[in-house]
């Protein structure tokens, strides 16, 4: 086998191994990114549920406050006349 053939074979092996390694690393990186996307989606859904729960609490508190104001106004009206 000539020196040129050995060099070409060596370069081919190195390029093949580096290509396989690069593809493997990229797949692992893509898999991790996909997993992080799922985690972010789950966190976003939890925040949304919490925000909806807080909004519902605020609605209830607002109704109670408005009801108390109406009662207070109703108590004050007869005294004004």
Backbone as XML, in Angstrom:
<?xml version="1.0"?>
<chain id="A" units="angstrom">
  <residue number="1" name="UNK">
    <atom name="N" x="0.854" y="-1.160" z="0.000"/>
    <atom name="CA" x="0.000" y="0.000" z="0.000"/>
    <atom name="C" x="0.902" y="1.226" z="0.000"/>
  </residue>
  <residue number="2" name="UNK">
    <atom name="N" x="0.611" y="2.158" z="-0.869"/>
    <atom name="CA" x="1.460" y="3.342" z="-0.986"/>
    <atom name="C" x="1.156" y="4.335" z="0.133"/>
  </residue>
  <residue number="3" name="UNK">
    <atom name="N" x="2.025" y="5.280" z="0.296"/>
    <atom name="CA" x="1.865" y="6.303" z="1.338"/>
    <atom name="C" x="0.605" y="7.126" z="1.068"/>
  </residue>
  <residue number="4" name="UNK">
    <atom name="N" x="0.362" y="7.454" z="-0.185"/>
    <atom name="CA" x="-0.815" y="8.243" z="-0.543"/>
    <atom name="C" x="-2.091" y="7.498" z="-0.164"/>
  </residue>
  <residue number="5" name="UNK">
    <atom name="N" x="-2.125" y="6.200" z="-0.424"/>
    <atom name="CA" x="-3.301" y="5.400" z="-0.083"/>
    <atom name="C" x="-3.528" y="5.379" z="1.421"/>
  </residue>
  <residue number="6" name="UNK">
    <atom name="N" x="-2.434" y="5.251" z="2.173"/>
    <atom name="CA" x="-2.547" y="5.234" z="3.624"/>
    <atom name="C" x="-3.063" y="6.579" z="4.146"/>
  </residue>
  <residue number="7" name="UNK">
    <atom name="N" x="-2.590" y="7.656" z="3.582"/>
    <atom name="CA" x="-3.042" y="8.993" z="3.995"/>
    <atom name="C" x="-4.519" y="9.172" z="3.673"/>
  </residue>
  <residue number="8" name="UNK">
    <atom name="N" x="-4.928" y="8.774" z="2.476"/>
    <atom name="CA" x="-6.331" y="8.899" z="2.072"/>
    <atom name="C" x="-7.212" y="8.043" z="2.983"/>
  </residue>
  <residue number="9" name="UNK">
    <atom name="N" x="-6.747" y="6.810" z="3.259"/>
    <atom name="CA" x="-7.510" y="5.940" z="4.153"/>
    <atom name="C" x="-7.607" y="6.557" z="5.555"/>
  </residue>
  <residue number="10" name="UNK">
    <atom name="N" x="-6.531" y="7.065" z="6.061"/>
    <atom name="CA" x="-6.524" y="7.689" z="7.384"/>
    <atom name="C" x="-7.452" y="8.895" z="7.445"/>
  </residue>
  <residue number="11" name="UNK">
    <atom name="N" x="-7.395" y="9.744" z="6.436"/>
    <atom name="CA" x="-8.261" y="10.927" z="6.384"/>
    <atom name="C" x="-9.726" y="10.499" z="6.301"/>
  </residue>
  <residue number="12" name="UNK">
    <atom name="N" x="-9.995" y="9.474" z="5.504"/>
    <atom name="CA" x="-11.370" y="8.978" z="5.368"/>
    <atom name="C" x="-11.892" y="8.451" z="6.693"/>
  </residue>
  <residue number="13" name="UNK">
    <atom name="N" x="-11.060" y="7.691" z="7.407"/>
    <atom name="CA" x="-11.475" y="7.149" z="8.703"/>
    <atom name="C" x="-11.735" y="8.282" z="9.692"/>
  </residue>
  <residue number="14" name="UNK">
    <atom name="N" x="-10.822" y="9.257" z="9.736"/>
    <atom name="CA" x="-10.983" y="10.384" z="10.656"/>
    <atom name="C" x="-12.252" y="11.167" z="10.322"/>
  </residue>
  <residue number="15" name="UNK">
    <atom name="N" x="-12.476" y="11.459" z="9.059"/>
    <atom name="CA" x="-13.674" y="12.201" z="8.667"/>
    <atom name="C" x="-14.948" y="11.415" z="8.974"/>
  </residue>
  <residue number="16" name="UNK">
    <atom name="N" x="-14.924" y="10.106" z="8.728"/>
    <atom name="CA" x="-16.096" y="9.280" z="9.011"/>
    <atom name="C" x="-16.399" y="9.262" z="10.508"/>
  </residue>
  <residue number="17" name="UNK">
    <atom name="N" x="-15.368" y="9.037" z="11.311"/>
    <atom name="CA" x="-15.573" y="9.007" z="12.762"/>
    <atom name="C" x="-16.037" y="10.359" z="13.295"/>
  </residue>
  <residue number="18" name="UNK">
    <atom name="N" x="-15.469" y="11.431" z="12.774"/>
    <atom name="CA" x="-15.887" y="12.755" z="13.246"/>
    <atom name="C" x="-17.322" y="13.056" z="12.810"/>
  </residue>
  <residue number="19" name="UNK">
    <atom name="N" x="-17.713" y="12.618" z="11.630"/>
    <atom name="CA" x="-19.086" y="12.814" z="11.169"/>
    <atom name="C" x="-20.057" y="12.030" z="12.040"/>
  </residue>
  <residue number="20" name="UNK">
    <atom name="N" x="-19.750" y="10.771" z="12.317"/>
    <atom name="CA" x="-20.616" y="9.954" z="13.166"/>
    <atom name="C" x="-20.708" y="10.561" z="14.563"/>
  </residue>
  <residue number="21" name="UNK">
    <atom name="N" x="-19.586" y="10.977" z="15.098"/>
    <atom name="CA" x="-19.584" y="11.598" z="16.421"/>
    <atom name="C" x="-20.390" y="12.875" z="16.456"/>
  </residue>
  <residue number="22" name="UNK">
    <atom name="N" x="-20.232" y="13.706" z="15.443"/>
    <atom name="CA" x="-20.969" y="14.969" z="15.374"/>
    <atom name="C" x="-22.470" y="14.725" z="15.281"/>
  </residue>
  <residue number="23" name="UNK">
    <atom name="N" x="-22.868" y="13.775" z="14.452"/>
    <atom name="CA" x="-24.288" y="13.460" z="14.310"/>
    <atom name="C" x="-24.843" y="12.944" z="15.638"/>
  </residue>
  <residue number="24" name="UNK">
    <atom name="N" x="-24.094" y="12.088" z="16.308"/>
    <atom name="CA" x="-24.535" y="11.556" z="17.603"/>
    <atom name="C" x="-24.698" y="12.691" z="18.621"/>
  </residue>
  <residue number="25" name="UNK">
    <atom name="N" x="-23.736" y="13.588" z="18.695"/>
    <atom name="CA" x="-23.827" y="14.703" z="19.635"/>
    <atom name="C" x="-24.999" y="15.622" z="19.307"/>
  </residue>
  <residue number="26" name="UNK">
    <atom name="N" x="-25.217" y="15.875" z="18.015"/>
    <atom name="CA" x="-26.334" y="16.733" z="17.617"/>
    <atom name="C" x="-27.665" y="16.089" z="17.973"/>
  </residue>
  <residue number="27" name="UNK">
    <atom name="N" x="-27.784" y="14.787" z="17.786"/>
    <atom name="CA" x="-29.024" y="14.093" z="18.155"/>
    <atom name="C" x="-29.264" y="14.182" z="19.662"/>
  </residue>
  <residue number="28" name="UNK">
    <atom name="N" x="-28.215" y="13.999" z="20.430"/>
    <atom name="CA" x="-28.359" y="14.093" z="21.882"/>
    <atom name="C" x="-28.769" y="15.505" z="22.280"/>
  </residue>
  <residue number="29" name="UNK">
    <atom name="N" x="-28.165" y="16.510" z="21.642"/>
    <atom name="CA" x="-28.503" y="17.903" z="21.920"/>
    <atom name="C" x="-29.956" y="18.188" z="21.540"/>
  </residue>
  <residue number="30" name="UNK">
    <atom name="N" x="-30.391" y="17.691" z="20.372"/>
    <atom name="CA" x="-31.782" y="17.890" z="19.941"/>
    <atom name="C" x="-32.764" y="17.211" z="20.895"/>
  </residue>
  <residue number="31" name="UNK">
    <atom name="N" x="-32.431" y="16.008" z="21.355"/>
    <atom name="CA" x="-33.277" y="15.304" z="22.294"/>
    <atom name="C" x="-33.425" y="16.093" z="23.591"/>
  </residue>
  <residue number="32" name="UNK">
    <atom name="N" x="-32.321" y="16.654" z="24.068"/>
    <atom name="CA" x="-32.360" y="17.451" z="25.298"/>
    <atom name="C" x="-33.208" y="18.712" z="25.104"/>
  </residue>
  <residue number="33" name="UNK">
    <atom name="N" x="-33.059" y="19.363" z="23.944"/>
    <atom name="CA" x="-33.874" y="20.552" z="23.666"/>
    <atom name="C" x="-35.353" y="20.208" z="23.623"/>
  </residue>
  <residue number="34" name="UNK">
    <atom name="N" x="-35.700" y="19.070" z="23.013"/>
    <atom name="CA" x="-37.102" y="18.657" z="22.976"/>
    <atom name="C" x="-37.623" y="18.412" z="24.390"/>
  </residue>
  <residue number="35" name="UNK">
    <atom name="N" x="-36.823" y="17.766" z="25.204"/>
    <atom name="CA" x="-37.229" y="17.505" z="26.586"/>
    <atom name="C" x="-37.418" y="18.816" z="27.350"/>
  </residue>
  <residue number="36" name="UNK">
    <atom name="N" x="-36.516" y="19.770" z="27.159"/>
    <atom name="CA" x="-36.645" y="21.060" z="27.830"/>
    <atom name="C" x="-37.915" y="21.780" z="27.378"/>
  </residue>
  <residue number="37" name="UNK">
    <atom name="N" x="-38.283" y="21.607" z="26.112"/>
    <atom name="CA" x="-39.523" y="22.204" z="25.611"/>
    <atom name="C" x="-40.735" y="21.637" z="26.326"/>
  </residue>
  <residue number="38" name="UNK">
    <atom name="N" x="-40.737" y="20.329" z="26.557"/>
    <atom name="CA" x="-41.836" y="19.690" z="27.272"/>
    <atom name="C" x="-41.891" y="20.217" z="28.706"/>
  </residue>
  <residue number="39" name="UNK">
    <atom name="N" x="-40.736" y="20.317" z="29.339"/>
    <atom name="CA" x="-40.677" y="20.820" z="30.719"/>
    <atom name="C" x="-41.209" y="22.251" z="30.778"/>
  </residue>
  <residue number="40" name="UNK">
    <atom name="N" x="-40.788" y="23.092" z="29.827"/>
    <atom name="CA" x="-41.270" y="24.477" z="29.795"/>
    <atom name="C" x="-42.779" y="24.523" z="29.585"/>
  </residue>
  <residue number="41" name="UNK">
    <atom name="N" x="-43.309" y="23.658" z="28.712"/>
    <atom name="CA" x="-44.753" y="23.628" z="28.476"/>
    <atom name="C" x="-45.509" y="23.244" z="29.749"/>
  </residue>
  <residue number="42" name="UNK">
    <atom name="N" x="-44.988" y="22.252" z="30.464"/>
    <atom name="CA" x="-45.644" y="21.846" z="31.714"/>
    <atom name="C" x="-45.604" y="22.967" z="32.748"/>
  </residue>
  <residue number="43" name="UNK">
    <atom name="N" x="-44.473" y="23.666" z="32.832"/>
    <atom name="CA" x="-44.376" y="24.793" z="33.762"/>
    <atom name="C" x="-45.341" y="25.903" z="33.370"/>
  </residue>
  <residue number="44" name="UNK">
    <atom name="N" x="-45.451" y="26.148" z="32.074"/>
    <atom name="CA" x="-46.367" y="27.184" z="31.588"/>
    <atom name="C" x="-47.807" y="26.820" z="31.923"/>
  </residue>
  <residue number="45" name="UNK">
    <atom name="N" x="-48.167" y="25.550" z="31.756"/>
    <atom name="CA" x="-49.525" y="25.116" z="32.094"/>
    <atom name="C" x="-49.800" y="25.258" z="33.583"/>
  </residue>
  <residue number="46" name="UNK">
    <atom name="N" x="-48.815" y="24.937" z="34.408"/>
    <atom name="CA" x="-48.991" y="25.106" z="35.854"/>
    <atom name="C" x="-49.181" y="26.576" z="36.214"/>
  </residue>
  <residue number="47" name="UNK">
    <atom name="N" x="-48.388" y="27.463" z="35.585"/>
    <atom name="CA" x="-48.553" y="28.900" z="35.849"/>
    <atom name="C" x="-49.936" y="29.359" z="35.406"/>
  </residue>
  <residue number="48" name="UNK">
    <atom name="N" x="-50.396" y="28.847" z="34.279"/>
    <atom name="CA" x="-51.712" y="29.238" z="33.781"/>
    <atom name="C" x="-52.806" y="28.789" z="34.752"/>
  </residue>
  <residue number="49" name="UNK">
    <atom name="N" x="-52.696" y="27.554" z="35.255"/>
    <atom name="CA" x="-53.684" y="27.067" z="36.234"/>
    <atom name="C" x="-53.658" y="27.934" z="37.484"/>
  </residue>
  <residue number="50" name="UNK">
    <atom name="N" x="-52.476" y="28.267" z="37.950"/>
    <atom name="CA" x="-52.358" y="29.108" z="39.148"/>
    <atom name="C" x="-52.946" y="30.491" z="38.890"/>
  </residue>
  <residue number="51" name="UNK">
    <atom name="N" x="-52.683" y="31.056" z="37.725"/>
    <atom name="CA" x="-53.235" y="32.369" z="37.385"/>
    <atom name="C" x="-54.763" y="32.323" z="37.314"/>
  </residue>
  <residue number="52" name="UNK">
    <atom name="N" x="-55.302" y="31.259" z="36.757"/>
    <atom name="CA" x="-56.761" y="31.126" z="36.694"/>
    <atom name="C" x="-57.352" y="30.987" z="38.093"/>
  </residue>
  <residue number="53" name="UNK">
    <atom name="N" x="-56.675" y="30.242" z="38.962"/>
    <atom name="CA" x="-57.147" y="30.092" z="40.338"/>
    <atom name="C" x="-57.133" y="31.442" z="41.053"/>
  </residue>
  <residue number="54" name="UNK">
    <atom name="N" x="-56.038" y="32.203" z="40.861"/>
    <atom name="CA" x="-55.952" y="33.533" z="41.480"/>
    <atom name="C" x="-57.010" y="34.480" z="40.918"/>
  </residue>
  <residue number="55" name="UNK">
    <atom name="N" x="-57.259" y="34.388" z="39.623"/>
    <atom name="CA" x="-58.285" y="35.223" z="39.005"/>
    <atom name="C" x="-59.655" y="34.900" z="39.591"/>
  </residue>
  <residue number="56" name="UNK">
    <atom name="N" x="-59.937" y="33.630" z="39.773"/>
    <atom name="CA" x="-61.222" y="33.236" z="40.350"/>
    <atom name="C" x="-61.346" y="33.753" z="41.787"/>
  </residue>
  <residue number="57" name="UNK">
    <atom name="N" x="-60.262" y="33.677" z="42.541"/>
    <atom name="CA" x="-60.279" y="34.219" z="43.906"/>
    <atom name="C" x="-60.542" y="35.725" z="43.879"/>
  </residue>
  <residue number="58" name="UNK">
    <atom name="N" x="-59.916" y="36.417" z="42.951"/>
    <atom name="CA" x="-60.122" y="37.859" z="42.838"/>
    <atom name="C" x="-61.567" y="38.187" z="42.483"/>
  </residue>
  <residue number="59" name="UNK">
    <atom name="N" x="-62.166" y="37.378" z="41.617"/>
    <atom name="CA" x="-63.568" y="37.601" z="41.250"/>
    <atom name="C" x="-64.464" y="37.453" z="42.476"/>
  </residue>
  <residue number="60" name="UNK">
    <atom name="N" x="-64.213" y="36.411" z="43.265"/>
    <atom name="CA" x="-65.020" y="36.181" z="44.469"/>
    <atom name="C" x="-64.835" y="37.341" z="45.436"/>
  </residue>
  <residue number="61" name="UNK">
    <atom name="N" x="-63.596" y="37.756" z="45.657"/>
    <atom name="CA" x="-63.338" y="38.868" z="46.569"/>
    <atom name="C" x="-63.979" y="40.158" z="46.072"/>
  </residue>
  <residue number="62" name="UNK">
    <atom name="N" x="-63.950" y="40.383" z="44.783"/>
    <atom name="CA" x="-64.570" y="41.573" z="44.202"/>
    <atom name="C" x="-66.079" y="41.557" z="44.427"/>
  </residue>
  <residue number="63" name="UNK">
    <atom name="N" x="-66.703" y="40.399" z="44.219"/>
    <atom name="CA" x="-68.140" y="40.285" z="44.462"/>
    <atom name="C" x="-68.477" y="40.582" z="45.908"/>
  </residue>
  <residue number="64" name="UNK">
    <atom name="N" x="-67.675" y="40.034" z="46.830"/>
    <atom name="CA" x="-67.916" y="40.280" z="48.252"/>
    <atom name="C" x="-67.753" y="41.760" z="48.581"/>
  </residue>
  <residue number="65" name="UNK">
    <atom name="N" x="-66.736" y="42.378" z="48.033"/>
    <atom name="CA" x="-66.496" y="43.794" z="48.292"/>
    <atom name="C" x="-67.637" y="44.646" z="47.748"/>
  </residue>
  <residue number="66" name="UNK">
    <atom name="N" x="-68.059" y="44.362" z="46.523"/>
    <atom name="CA" x="-69.165" y="45.119" z="45.940"/>
    <atom name="C" x="-70.440" y="44.929" z="46.753"/>
  </residue>
  <residue number="67" name="UNK">
    <atom name="N" x="-70.664" y="43.713" z="47.228"/>
    <atom name="CA" x="-71.845" y="43.433" z="48.044"/>
    <atom name="C" x="-71.784" y="44.218" z="49.359"/>
  </residue>
  <residue number="68" name="UNK">
    <atom name="N" x="-70.628" y="44.247" z="49.978"/>
    <atom name="CA" x="-70.467" y="45.016" z="51.221"/>
    <atom name="C" x="-70.677" y="46.504" z="50.971"/>
  </residue>
  <residue number="69" name="UNK">
    <atom name="N" x="-70.187" y="47.015" z="49.860"/>
    <atom name="CA" x="-70.385" y="48.434" z="49.530"/>
    <atom name="C" x="-71.862" y="48.753" z="49.343"/>
  </residue>
  <residue number="70" name="UNK">
    <atom name="N" x="-72.565" y="47.860" z="48.638"/>
    <atom name="CA" x="-74.000" y="48.077" z="48.428"/>
    <atom name="C" x="-74.734" y="48.086" z="49.761"/>
  </residue>
  <residue number="71" name="UNK">
    <atom name="N" x="-74.380" y="47.165" z="50.642"/>
    <atom name="CA" x="-75.019" y="47.120" z="51.959"/>
    <atom name="C" x="-74.734" y="48.398" z="52.744"/>
  </residue>
  <residue number="72" name="UNK">
    <atom name="N" x="-73.476" y="48.842" z="52.692"/>
    <atom name="CA" x="-73.110" y="50.060" z="53.414"/>
    <atom name="C" x="-73.855" y="51.261" z="52.840"/>
  </residue>
  <residue number="73" name="UNK">
    <atom name="N" x="-73.969" y="51.344" z="51.523"/>
    <atom name="CA" x="-74.704" y="52.442" z="50.901"/>
    <atom name="C" x="-76.184" y="52.373" z="51.261"/>
  </residue>
  <residue number="74" name="UNK">
    <atom name="N" x="-76.721" y="51.153" z="51.308"/>
    <atom name="CA" x="-78.139" y="50.987" z="51.651"/>
    <atom name="C" x="-78.380" y="51.422" z="53.095"/>
  </residue>
  <residue number="75" name="UNK">
    <atom name="N" x="-77.450" y="51.179" z="53.984"/>
    <atom name="CA" x="-77.592" y="51.594" z="55.386"/>
    <atom name="C" x="-77.498" y="53.101" z="55.495"/>
  </residue>
  <residue number="76" name="UNK">
    <atom name="N" x="-76.688" y="53.732" z="54.666"/>
    <atom name="CA" x="-76.493" y="55.186" z="54.750"/>
    <atom name="C" x="-77.640" y="55.959" z="54.088"/>
  </residue>
  <residue number="77" name="UNK">
    <atom name="N" x="-78.258" y="55.422" z="53.090"/>
    <atom name="CA" x="-79.317" y="56.137" z="52.357"/>
    <atom name="C" x="-80.488" y="56.529" z="53.243"/>
  </residue>
  <residue number="78" name="UNK">
    <atom name="N" x="-81.052" y="55.643" z="54.030"/>
    <atom name="CA" x="-82.202" y="56.053" z="54.850"/>
    <atom name="C" x="-81.833" y="57.183" z="55.807"/>
  </residue>
  <residue number="79" name="UNK">
    <atom name="N" x="-80.606" y="57.264" z="56.216"/>
    <atom name="CA" x="-80.204" y="58.327" z="57.141"/>
    <atom name="C" x="-80.106" y="59.676" z="56.411"/>
  </residue>
  <residue number="80" name="UNK">
    <atom name="N" x="-79.810" y="59.668" z="55.122"/>
    <atom name="CA" x="-79.674" y="60.918" z="54.364"/>
    <atom name="C" x="-81.019" y="61.608" z="54.182"/>
  </residue>
  <residue number="81" name="UNK">
    <atom name="N" x="-82.095" y="60.883" z="54.081"/>
    <atom name="CA" x="-83.395" y="61.499" z="53.824"/>
    <atom name="C" x="-84.082" y="61.960" z="55.042"/>
  </residue>
</chain>
